[in-house]
Amino acid sequence: IVIAGGTGKVGNLLGSMLDEKNHKTSVLCRNAFLASAPARVSGDFGWLGEGYLRKHPSVQLRDWDGGDMLDIVGCDFLGWQDDTLKKADVVVNLVGGYT
């Protein structure tokens, strides 16, 4: 299962529920390093946190461009279509949703 924009409140809850059912879940995010940090670094990027990822081992973060090349630093987002999207049975789009 792939969740685009899954670092918000709805994605956090959905990822938790999918983990309970042992579904392998990839959360596409603009910056996986910041989204997995022990504490929120910036309000500009989504955040799940190190503790969340430890508690929910079937949830993984994957950098992607999200269609906005201005937010990208480096090349970590390259290849997400091949290594993540092609393996997905389901894609959930939460990009820019609930605030």
QUILIN-V673056 format. One line per field, one symbol per residue. ss: DSSP state (H for helix, E for strand, L for the rest). phi: phi as a letter, one per 30 degrees, with the letter a starting at -180 (. if undefined). Layout:
# QUILIN-V673056
ss=???
phi=???
This chain:
# QUILIN-V673056
ss=LEEELLLLHHHHHHHHHHHHLLLLEEEEELLHHHHLLLLLLLLLLLLLLHHHHHHLLLEEEEELLLLLHHHLLLLLLLLHHHHLHHHLLLEEELLLLLL
phi=.ccdidcddddeddeddddeciddbccdbdaddddcdebdcaddbdbcjddddddbddcbcbdadiicddddbibdddiddddbdddddbbcccdiddb
